[in-house]
Amino acid sequence: MDFQPAVKSRASPKSRVPMTRFATCGMPAADQFQAWSDFLQPVVNLGLTERSPGGFDAEFTAWDLGSMVFCDIATPCEAPSRNWQHAANPSGDHWYLILHNSGPSTNVKGRQETRSLNFRSLARRSAGVTDSTNTVALLIPRDLYTATSALLDSVCETIPDVGPGAMLADYLLMVRRHLNELDQIDVPALAAATKAMVSFCLAPSMDRAAIAQGAISITCFERARQIIRRDLLLPELDADHLCRAMGISRSRLYRLFDAVGGVSNYIRRQRLLAARDALSDLADLRPIGVIAFSVGFADASGFSRAYHREFGCSPSDTRMERLAGRAIALPVRPLPRTDGSSQFEDLLRQLRA
């Protein structure tokens, strides 16, 4: 194959977290999987379990956190399973956490993702089969945990998705959601919090829990936010619902939401924001009372009063302004930003504690 894949690098005027990005899109379909396999060869050897009639449109993004590397991997959902095994001579003897999301499934509590979390060392022989389409991974140098390396070596490869394991998986997903919003100045604090979180979740102790308390609280709050977003339209969404879903006490839940005015106020505001989005949507022709009911308000007049207190105008004002073509100041999600960085193998070799 004479095609030479390259890592694309782009610079931002702001000091964003250094990033490496590699994608197979744009390559000839017949060359895509081989290019993907070549790129990951410093860590793992890949092979398809069966011949694929199509290409392999995949993307890899890595953020350099100085003392560790955070990776996001997206592979095509229609692709066959892949055989994998650790490279015979890996670039370093790093550990890595890898979280596989195999796609959404539905249960009685709503849509959730089937996920699995594993902790492995590149220095050890390991192999398996994967069909995951969405993966995040954290590459961790052994020197980062010199005092507890023997303890971490004894950790079971498969981390149960309960208790500390579930918390660690939630933390990795939370970091991924916010990485593109961070500046370079945030990296040392993020790396320190991640180090503490990994240490506590893989080898729990009172001392490690105290060190990781900040990261634990942030993770719990983010998990609560995701549950609120998922269950926002359920009439039974309240503090008790969150406590049951998260398996925590009411007092701990209340402490998590102290800084944002309490659990009930936060849920009410999210419902009002959802109502404002609907009222500002020209394609949504539902009556205001129906929209109010759909976001959890049983009383139309109570909804109108709460809406006016929150936004300084009535629901009908919002709809009229949108119909008149005047812009409404809606919450804006920051656009992803990318920075130039080094090749993937260089990142592995440069990992430092």
N, C-alpha and C positions, 0 to 999 in steps of 0.2 A: 504494500500500500504506500503510494508516494505522497499521500496527503499528510501534511504536518500540522496537527492541531495546535492552537495557540491559546493561551489564557489572555482574555481581554482585560485591559486595565483602563480605568477612567479616573480622572482627578476631579475633585470637588473644591470650590474655593474655600470651604470650611474644613476644619480638621476632623474628618470623619474617621471611624474605626477602619484601619487598613484591611483591605478585602481582596481576595482572589476569586475570580469567577471563571468557570469553564462550562461550555455548553456544546452539544453536538448538533444543534439545529443549524441548518445551512450546509452541513456536510452531505456528501452523497449517502443515501440511505444504506447502501451496502457497506459503507465504511464506519458507520456511526458506532456500533457496538465495539469494534476493535479500538477505535479512538478512545472510547470510554474506559475500556479495560486497560489500555496503555496509561491513561492518566492516573488511574488508581493503583497501578502496579507497585508503587513504593509501600503500600499498606496491604493490599489484598490482590489475589489472583482471581479473576472472574471467568465464568463460562456459562453459556446458555444450556438449560436442560433439554432444549429441543430447538430445531431450526426455526427461525422466525422469518416469515415471508415479508415483513415490513422492516422499517428502520428501528433505531433506538434513540429517540429524541429525549435526552436527559440533560440535567443541569446540576452543577455542583457550585456551591458558594462557601467560602471559608473566611472567617473573621479572625484576625490575629489579635489575641488578647494579651500578648506578651508572654505570660506564663502558661498559656494554654491556647488551643485553637478550637473555635466553635464552627461546626460544619452543618450545612443544610443541603440535602440531596433529594432531588426529584427525578423519578424515573417513570416511564410510560406505563399506564395501568393495563394496557393491552399486551404488554410484553410477556414472554414466558418467564418462568422462574429462573433464577441464576444460582449456579453453584459458586461457592466462594471458599477460599482458604487463605490464611495468613501468608504473606510473602515469606520466602525462605530467608531472605536477608533484609528485614524491614529497616526503614530509616529511623532507628531508635528503638528503645525497648519500652515505649510509652504504654500506659493504660489508655483505654478509651471506653466511654459510656456511649451506647448507641440505642436510640429510641426509635422503634419502627411503628409507624401508623399505617395500618392495613386498610384504612378507609372507614367511613361511617357505618354504623349499624344502629338499629332501632330497638329500644327496650321500653319498659313501662314508664321510665323516667324521662324519655325523650331521646334525641339523637346524641350518641356518644361515639368516640372512636375506639376501635379495637387496637390496642397498643401493647408492645412488649419492650422491656428495658433490659439490656445486658451490659455487663461489666467484664472486660477482657484485657489481657496484656498482649501486645504485639509480639513479645518475645516467646510466647507459648504457642505451640501448634494448635490451631483451631480451624474447624471447617463446618460448613452447613449449606443450607438452601434458603433463599429468601425470595419472596414475591412482593415485598413492600414497595409502595410507590412514593411514600413520603417518609423521610428519615432525617433525624437530627443527631449529631454526634459531637462529643466533646473529647478532644485528644489531650491527655494529661501527662506531663513528663514525670518520671519516677522521682526525680530529685525534688519535686514539689512537696512530697510527703515522706521525707527521710525518716522521721520519727515513727511513722505508722505504716511503712511500706510492707512489713511482714503481715500486719493485720489486714491490709487491703488485699494482699496476695491470697489470703484465705477466704475472701468474700466469694460467695456462690456466684457463678457466671450469670444465672438468670435471676433478676431482681423482681420479687413479687410486686404486683401493682396494687399494693395496700400499704397503709401506714407510711413509714419513711420512704419506701420505694415509690409510692404514688405521689408523695410530696416532691421527690426528686424529679420525677417525670413532669409534673406540673411546672416545676421551676425551669426545666430545660425549654419547655414550650413557651413559658413567659419570656425568657431571655430572647428566644427567636423572634417573638412578636415585636420586640422593642429594639433589636440591635440596630436597625437602620435609622433610628431616631437619636442614637448616642453620638457624642463627640469623643474625640481621642482623650480628652481630659477625664472622661468618665471611666475609662478602661481599667485603671488600677483598682478603683472601688468595686467594679463589677468582678474583676478577677479575684479579689479578696473574698467577696461575698460568695462567689461560686466555689472557691476552695473550701470555705467553711461549710457550705451546704453539702458538698460531696462527702466531706469527712464525716459530718453528722449522720447523713442518711445511710452511708455504707457501713459505718462503725459507730452506732449511736452510743452516746454517753452524756452525762449531765454537763461535763465541762465543754464538750463539743456543741451541745445544744445551746449553752450560754453564748458561745462565740458566734454561732449561726443564727441567733435569735432574730436579728434584723432581716436576714434573707428568708427565714421561716415565716415571719409576719407578712412580708411582702408577697410571698408565694400564696399564703392562705387568703390574703385579700384579693389577689388576682384570680384565684380559684373561685372565690365567692362572686366576683364580677362576672366570670364566665358563666356560672350557674344562673345568675340573674339575667344575663343576656339570653341564655338558652330558654329559660322558663318565664320570661317577662310577661307573656300573655296568659299565663296560668292564674286563675283567680286565687289559688291557694298560696301564691308566692308571698312569703313573709319570713320573719326571723325563724320561726319554728321549722319552716320548709328548708331554709338554708342550713340550720343546725343538723337536721336529719341527713341532708345530702352530703354535708361535709364531715359529719361525725364529730362535731365539736360542741362545747357547752355554749349556752346563751351568753354568759359573761365574757367568754373569749371572743365570741362573734361581735358583741357590742364594743369591745376594746379595739377590734380591727377597724370598725367604722367610726370611731370617735372623731377622727380628724376630718371626716366628710359630713358631719352633722347627724350621724346615726344611721342605722339600717333602714328604718322606715322612710326617712327623708331621701336616702339614696335611691331606694326602689321607686318612690313616687317621682323623683326627678327623671329617672330613666324612662318611666312610663310617659311622662309629659314630653320628653324629647322624642319618643317614638310617635306620639300623637302629632307633634309639630312636623316631623318628617312626612307623615301621612297627609296632613293638611296642606303642606307645601308641594305635594306631588300632584301635578296637573292630571295625571292618569287616574288618581284615586277620587272617585265621584261619590263615595259613601257619605251619608249624612253625618254631621258632626257628632250626634248622639251615638251613632253606630261605631264611629272611630273611638269615642271615649270608652264605650263598653268593651271594645276589642283590646284595649290596652289596660284593662283592669279597673276602670271606674264604673261603678254601678249607678251613680247619681250624676245626671248631666249638669245640674246646677253646681254641684260640688266640684266637678271637673272644670267648669268654666272659672270658678273662683280660684282654684289651684293654678290653672293655666295663667290667669292674669297676674297672680302673685309671682309666678316664676319668670314670666316673659314681659310683663308690663303691657300686654294687649290681650284682647279676647281671641278665642279660637276662630271666630268669624272674621276678625281683622286679618289674621294670618292668611286665611284662605282668599280673602279679597285682594290682599297685597300680591299674592302669587298670581291670581287671575289678571291683575292689572300689570303684571310683568315686572314688579319691583322685587329685587333680590332680598331674600331673608338670610340673616347671618346664622347659617347652620354650622354645627361642629365640623371641623375640617380635619381629615386624617392626613398626617404628614406624608409627603411623597418619599419613596425610597431614594436613598442617595448611595452612590458607590464611590470607592476610592481605588487607586492603583495599589498593587501589592506584588509580592513575589510569587514564584511558582509554588505549587502545593508541596513538592518535595523539599524545597528550601524552607518553607514554614515548619515542616517536621524537624528538620535539622537545626533550626534556630530556636526551637522551644527552650525556654529558660525558666528557672524558678525565680 
